[in-house]
Amino acid sequence: MTRDQALKTLGRRIAELRHEQGLSQEALAEAMGVSRNHVADIELGVRNTGVWSLLLICKALALTPGALFEDFTPGVLRKLGR
C-alpha cells in the first residue's frame, strides 16, 4: 500500500463514519474549527493530516482513534510502503 492509497483509505473511513452520524462536511469542519475544504481534502486523501486533526475528528464524531484505523489490519500494515 502506497502513501496515497493509505491516505485515501483513511479519508474514506472518516467520510463513512461522518455519514453514519448524519453530519455534513460543514458540520464536521465547524466542530473541528477548520474549513469545509480542509475536511474534504482529508476525506479525498489529498491532505496528509496531522494527529491533532485526527483527534479533533474523533472528538467531533465521539469515537476513539482506533475507529478511524479499522481498515488498517495487520495484513494491510505489512504492505505499507510497497
Secondary structure, 3 states (H helix, E strand, C coil): CCHHHHHHHHHHHHHHHHHHCCCCHHHHHHHHCCCHHHHHHHHHCCCCCCHHHHHHHHHHHCCCHHHHCCCCCHHHHHCCCC
